[in-house]
C-alpha cells in the first residue's frame, strides 16, 4: 500500500510548499491596507529622494505617509 500526498497551491505558495495557518510578516498595530499608485514628474521624484536621504528614510512610502500627515496638520491650522 502506498501513501497518497495531496498538495494545495494557495496563491503565492509554490506546489510542494508547506501551508500553515500563520500570517506572513511581522504583526503590526497599524496595518497598511490601502494601496495608491501615483505618477511623479522628475522634480517631485528628486524632492522625495532628497528628503528620504536627508531624513534617513529607507522607504519612499514612509516619506509620503509623513507628507500626508503634514497635510493633515495644515488642515487644522485653517
N, C-alpha and C positions, 0 to 999 in steps of 0.2 A: 504494500500500500504506500503511495507517495503523498507527500504533503502538498496542499494547494496554497499558493501565496496570492493574495489579492492586493493589488496596488491601486491607489487612487491618485489622481492628479488634480490638486486644488489650486488652479491659477498659477501662482509663482513657483510652486514646487515642481521639481522635475520628477519624472517617473522613477520610482525607486527610492525617493526621499522618504524619510520617516515623517509622519504627520502627527503633530501634537496639538493640544488644545491651548497651549500658551501663546500669548501675543508676542510678536516680534518687536524688538526695540525696547528702549527704556520707558518705564512708566512716567507719566507726567501729570501735573496738576493743571496744565494749560495746553490741551491738545490743539494742534493747528489743523482744523478740519476744512477750512475754506481755502480754495486754490484760485489764484488770479494770475492771468498772463497779460503782460504789458510789452509794448514795443517802445524802446527808448532811442532817442537820437544820440549822436556821439557825444554831444556836450553833457547831456544828462548822465550818460554812462561814465564819462570821465569824472564828473562830480561824485557820483556814487562810489566809484572805485577809490578815489582820493579820500573820501570820508571813511571808508572801510579801513584803508591803510592807516590813516591818522588815528582812528579810534581803536585800532587793532581788533577789528571785527572779522571773523573768518567767513561768515556767510552774508552775502548781499541782502538776502531776505530779512535778516535781523536789522540791518540798517534801514530797510524800507519800513519795517514794523515801527522802528523808532520815529521815522518821519511821519508816519500816520498818527502816532501818539502826540507828536508835536502839533499836528493839525488840530487834534482834539483840544490841546491846551489853548491854541489860538482861538478856537470857537468860544471857549469860556470867557475870554477877555472882551468879547464884543457884546 
